[in-house]
Amino acid sequence: MTAAEKARATIYSIIPGIRFIGLSEDEQLKRARTDVQNRMESMIELRRLNNLPSLIPRTPSDTFLRTDAATWFQLQSALAGIANHSGGWTDFLEQPDQANEVYTRVLTDINTRYIIGYYPTNRARDGKRRKVSIEVRGHPEYVVWGRKTYFAPEPE
């Protein structure tokens, strides 16, 4: 996150595969089962195409599936966290036919962004992280989406 902040990059996390964040544990378990099944089917097909011996797939236990769901949840949460921290956002590409819509949203977002400059009251060149808060005066219903922090310039 620090590297993204220092680079002043806006990150959009487009996560391929099955979504796990924002769901109940029961729904995560169902999706983990679907995910593992899809992976097994893909592996069987790849082995068949490469003339490798077949595998006899085992049905994974609920314990394995919960661990798998928790792992995917952590990975997706980390990607979403860095996107939000940098002023971007996260979307999921669960099916290939969603790609055009998802990437159109990214381009639309980039094309509708504004750059706001200001002179900070703290002019110390100490390289420290500073917080930023932006509001639209007289319109509390408006939401300004962007980074929440920046790094002051390093000492010369």
N, C-alpha and C positions, 0 to 999 in steps of 0.2 A: 504494500500500500504506500509505503514511503517513496519507493521508486516511481510509482505512478503520480504521486503528488508532486515530486520534484520535477518530473517531466511535464507536468501540467497536462497530462493525457486524460481524455474522457474515454472510459472503457465501456463498451457494450458487450455483455456476456451473452452469447447465443449458445445455449447448451443443447447439444444433440442428444436424442434419446428420451427416455421416459422421465417425466418430472416427478420429483420426490418432495420438494419444499412446498410448504403451504398446505400439506395434507395431513389427515389424521393418521395415527399409527396403523389402523386397520387398512386404510386405503394404501398406505405405503407398502404394507405386506402384500396386498393384492398386486400392486404394480411391480414389486420385486419378483413375485412369482411369474408374471408376464414377461419381465425383462430376462430372467434366467431361462425361461422357455424359449424366447426368441433367440438368445445366444446359443442355446443347445442346438436348435434347428439350423442356425447358420453354420455352426461348427460341423454338424453332420453333412450338410450340403457341400461345404468346402472340402471335407475329406472325400466325399463321393467324386467331386470334380477333379480332385488330384489323385484319384485311384488309390486312396489310402484305406486301410481296414476300417470298417464301421465301428462306431462306439455304441454301447448300450447305455442310453442316458438313465441316470438315477433321478428319482424325485427328491429334490432337496427338502430338508427338514424346515419347519417354521423357524427354528433357532438360526439356521444358516440364512434364511431369507430375511429375518429381522436384522441380522448383522450386515447383510448385503445392502438392505434399505438404509440402514444407519450410515454406512460408508458413503453411499450415493448422496444422501441428505447432507452430510458434512461437506463433500466436494462441491455440490451445487450451492450450498450456503456460502462457502468461501468465494466462489465466483460471483455470486450475487452481491456479496458484501463489498468486494473490490469495485464492482460496477457502480453500486450506489455511492460509495465513498468518493469515487472520482467524478460524480455528476452524471453518470450514465445510468443504464438500467439493464435488466435481464429479461430474456425471453427464451422460450423453449421451442426446439425444432424436433417435434416428436414424429412427424411424417415428412418425407421429402417434398410433398406438394405444398407444404407451408413455407418453404424457403422464400419464394417471391414476396409473400406478404410480410414476413419477418424482416427481410433485408430492405424492403421498401420503407418500413417503419424507421429503420436505422437512418436511411438516407433522408427521409422527411424530417426526422429529428435534427440531424446535422444541418439541414438547410433552413431550419426555423430557429436556430440558436442565435443569441445575441452575445456580444462581448461587452462586459461592463468593467470599466476601469475606475479606480478611485485612489485617493491619496490617504494612506493609513495615518492614524493619529500617532501610532507608535512607529517612529522612523528608525529605530535601532536596527542596524545591520548585523544581526546576531545569528542568522541561519535557523532560528527557532520556528516551530509550528505556530501559526496564528489561526484563530477561529474567524469565520466570516458568517454574517447573517444578513440576508437581503429580504426586504419586505416591500410591497407596493403600498405606499402611503394612501390611506383612506379606503383600501380594498383588502380587508383581511381574508376574503374568500379566495383571492388569487394565491396560487402556489408557485413559488419560484423554485425551479429545479436546477441544481448545480452543485458545485463542490462546496463543502462546509469548512474547509481549511486550506491553508497554503503555507509555504515556507518563505520566511523573510530572506532577503539577500544575505549572502555570507559576508563576513567582514572583509574589507579590502586589504 
